Amino acid sequence: MLVLQGCAGHQSFERRAETVLSCLAKSDPECLASYVHPGKGLRFSPSAYIDPESDQVFSAEQLIAAWRSDIRYLWGFEDGTGEPIRLTLHAYFVRFVYDADYAKAEQVAADRVIGRGNTVNNLAEIYPGTRFIEYHFSGFDPQYQGLDWKSLRLVFEQREGAWYLVAIVHDHWTI
């Protein structure tokens, strides 16, 4: 794991993020559910723009049930085409959560956005007072000159002295 930038002195926050990332790497919904905020649940956003009206939010129990279900949810709309993103939670996870080995991310930062595209990033407006860890890859195929970058942001809120996961935000270059 890379050393986090900008998070000195907050070891419990760093450890919590590393543990959640490990749950994601293992595709373990029970593990992930144990870190979901008990009051707010866990929001999934397929892009930097968090949409409180249409993003899917699951409680810990709903997360586990949805993982095992073949129900296809509406997660938002494809950039460029406007086509609806209708996937099961597991299929969404493969495409918009752990779509790269973020445990081996090129860059990791706390409370600082690394990946920037043309999509509005409203994380601070939707989740004021929270902390986030960003795992970032600058790109994969040299022919795209970095236009195939992607990031995963894990957003945490403190409650009664513990950090709980409130959102998983995927970000990538968009058209």
N, C-alpha and C positions, 0 to 999 in steps of 0.2 A: 504494500500500500504506500502510495506517495505521501509525503508530508503535506498536511493541509496548510494553505497560505491564509493568513489573516484571522486565525482562530486561536492564538496563543492564550493559554490559561483556561481554556474551556474543555478539559479532557473528557468530561462526561458527554458533552455534545459530540465530540469527535468519535468517541467509542460507540455511541448510539448510531451514528451515521454508518460507521464501519460494519456494525452488526446488521443493520437493515440492508446494506449493500450485499452482505453475505447471504441473507435470506433471499434476495433477488437473484443472486448468482446461482443459488440452488433451486430456484423456481419453487420455493417452499411457502405456500399460502398460509399454513398454520403459523410458521415462524413470523412471517410478515404481519399477520393479524395481531400478534401479541404486542406490536408496536403502534397500532392504529390508535389515534386519539379517541378516547372513550366517549366524548361528547360531540365531537365534530365529524368523526369518521375520516375516511381517506378519499381524497379527490384525485382523479386521474385526468390530466390535461395532455392532449397529443401535440400541443404547441405552446410556445411562450405565452400566448394570450390565454389567460385563464378565464373561462366563461362560466360564471356562477349560475347562469340559466340553463346551460346544456351539458356541462361536464358531469360525468358519473361520479357519485360519491357513495361509498360503501362503509357500513359499520364493520367491525371485525368479523362478526358472525355472517353478515351478508357477503363479505369478501370470500370467505371459505366456501360458502354455498355457491356463489357465482363462479368460482374457479372450477367447480365440479359440474357445472351446468352447461347445457348447450344453447342457452338463451343468448341471442345476439342483441347487443345494446348499441344505441346510437352514441358514438363518442365525439362527434363533430363532423367536419366536412373537409374533404381533400383540398389541399392548396392547388390552385390552378384550374381544377375541373369543377369544384363545388360538389362533387359526388359525396353522398353520405358515407361515413366510416361506420359500418355495421359489422361488429365482430363479437365473438364470445370474449369473456374476460381473458381466458388463456391465450387466444389468438391476438388480442390487443397487447397483452404482456409481451409476446414474442416480437411484435412489430413496433410498439411504442414505449416499452419499458426497458427490457433487457435485450435490445437489438444490437448490442455490441458488448464486449467484455469490459464493462465499466470498472471492474475491480483492477483492471490494468490500464486505466485511463491515462492519457498523456499528461493531462493537467487536472488538478483537483484544487478547488478553492472554497473557502467558507465565506458566505455573505458577499460574494463578488461574482458578477456575471462574467463568464469567459466568452461563451459563444454568443455572437450578435448577428442577427439577420435582419430582415425587413419586417418581421412580425413584431407587433407591440408586445413588450414584456411588462405585464401589469402585476407581477407577483407582489411587489411592495404595497400596492393599493389593495389587493384582495386579502393579503395576509400581513397586515402591519404588526410589527413587534415579534415576528417570527425569525427564525434563522434557517439558512439553507446551505447545503453542500452541493456544489456543481462538479460533476464528473464530465470531462470534455475530451473529445478527439478532434483534432484539427482537420482531419480528412483521411481517406483511405486509398483512393486511386489518384495517382499524380496527374492523370489527364484532366481531372476536374479542378485542379488547382485550389483545393480547399472548399469547393462548393458542395462537397459531400460531408461537411463537418456535422457533428451531432453532440448533444449534451443531454445529461440527465440531472435534474435538480430534485433533491429530496428536501422537503420543507417540513420543519419541526416547530412545534409550539410547546412551551413549558407549562406543565400543570402539576401543582403540588410537588414541585421539585424534580419532576421527571420530564424528559423530552419525549414527546409523542409525534408520530408522523401524521401530518395533515394533508400533504399533497405530494404527488409524484408528477413532475412536469418534464415532458420530453421537448427538446428543442432541436431544430435542424434548419439548414438553409431552405428557404421556400422561394417559390417563383414570384 
